[in-house]
Amino acid sequence: MMRLSPSDFAFLWEGCKRCFYLKVVHGIRQPSMPMAGIFKRLEGLQMGFYEGRRTTEVFPALPPGVFRCGEKVVESEPARQGELPPWFVYGKTDSLIEFDDGSWGILDFKTTTISPEKAKLYGRQLHAYAHAFENPAAKPQILKGEAPRLGPISKLGLLCFEPSELSQAEPGVQTYRGKVEWIEIPRDTKSFLAFVGETLNVLAGEPPAPGPECDWCDYAARMKDGRLPAPAAPPAAAASGMSCPQCGSPMTQRNGKYGPFWGCTRYPTCRGTRRVGEDAQAR
């Protein structure tokens, strides 16, 4: 029985199918990277603001209803797709919308601009929650108590806040101002089940190859007798002469969330970085 976590359907699956396989099949997880406390704080403030509010007060384009903020743990009934292994969904939602017509919406809070590509990835997660609400486990394997049933699920979406201005009403008190956008995710159950089938095909076979940019698989492959050998300097690092500000090792140029940067070749053992603009003074 394959236990699928909706939160893995975006970046873990896309980043490294081997790590996805190891987590689901063998329970071997990548080392956890805790979310920055500020994002948890912002999400909590958003939930507090929207709880109990009418949708038409803040997003007139949405059908009339009420925001019901707060996490809900869901577990779906086991399902099968042909000869593939049986599977079920277990996870935790952000918030819901109870519409006046008796249907429900599932939403996720994001403090960032969401591109269409990212919206598609997050859409898999929301579809998994919708599946679990509409097909709750009769006898939960993990969830203690009864699995929640809600439906029909008529809306899936991301509620995105992008700060763009900072003002100060009085000394010591500052306020961020920015656009809040509802990004709707079209409901497409057929495509979601096809995606689940794709993951099951991987999980039913041999461990896949590591993702080309998976640092954790690279780290594991380079381990020998419990020790990490000194890496050879990659061409970019050798040509530039860049050295790590923390350990002095060569550095290589990487692409991150905010663009290119120099990273230590001993990552993840060493997390030293430099801005690309530091080239001249770091030789």
C-alpha positions, 0 to 999 in steps of 0.5 A: 500500500503506497501512502502518498503525501500531497506536499510531495507532489510538487518539488520533491517529485519534480526535484528528484524521483529517487528521493520520492521513491525512497521516502514512499517505499522505504521511509527514507526522507531527505533531511528536513529543512524547517520553514522560516518562522516569518512565513508561518507567522504570515500564514497565521495572520492570514488565517486569522484575518480571513476566518469567518469572512464572507468571500464577497467582502474580499474577492467578489468574483468568488461565489458567496460563502465563508472562509473556514481557516485552520488545518484539517488532517485528511486520509482517503480510502485505499484505491487501485489503478489496474495492476499498479500498487494500491494507494491512499492520500494522507496529509494536512490542508491549509484552509477551506471555503464553505459556499452557500450552495453547499459545496466547498473550496480548498485553498492554500496561502502563499506569500509570493508571486506564483507563476503558471508553472508553480500553480500547476505543481501546487494544483496536484496537492489541492487535487489530492486533498479534494480526492481525500475529502470526497473519498474519506477512509472508512477505516483510517490506517493513520488518522486517529478518529473519523476521516473528514468527508466534505463535498462536493469540492467546487473550487481549488485555488491559491491565495497569494500575497506579494508585498510591494510597499513599506510604510510607517504610520508612526515610529517603530510601527511599519506596514507592508502593502501589496496585492492579494490575488486569488489564483484558481486551479481548474478541477481536472480529476482525470489528469490528477489520477493520470499523475498518480498513475505516473508516480505509482509506475515509478514506485512499483519499479526499481529505484530511479536514477537521482535527479540531476541537481539533487544535492542529497543524492550527490552527497550520498554517492560521494560518501565512502566509509562514512567520510566525505572525500575532498571534491575536485574543483569544477571548471567554473570554480577553477577558472574563477579562483573563487574560494568559500568564505567559511571553509576556503574550498573552491566554489561553483556557480549555481542557480537559486530561487533569487538567481545565480550565486556562488556555492561551496563545492562541499555543500551540504556539509558546508553552506558557504555562499557568495553573491555573483557580484563579489567575484572581484574581491573573492579571488 
